């Protein structure tokens, strides 16, 4: 299991905060992405991520989320980089 914290606001290049909540924006990006993969799984992940809290995912869901985020074509570089950084900083937990 890995825990990811998407409960933060995007930063500008100068480090100042924007009004864009990264978790909610990522959830919207996932929900609006082309249904190339399992639509129900992506919708489930989007609902989890939309809630402003840390998200705990099993190994398979974590890998799917990381792969999907890396492939998002509609995301800006500044947004995508901060999301991928949050994924890279995920905390390892014990499998249930």
Buried (B, 14 or more C-beta within 10 A) or exposed (E): BBBBBBBBBBBEEEEEEEEBBBBBBBBBBBBEBEEEEEEEBBBEBBEBBBEEEEBBBEEEBBEBBBEBBEEBEEBEEEBBEBBBEBBEEBEEEEEE
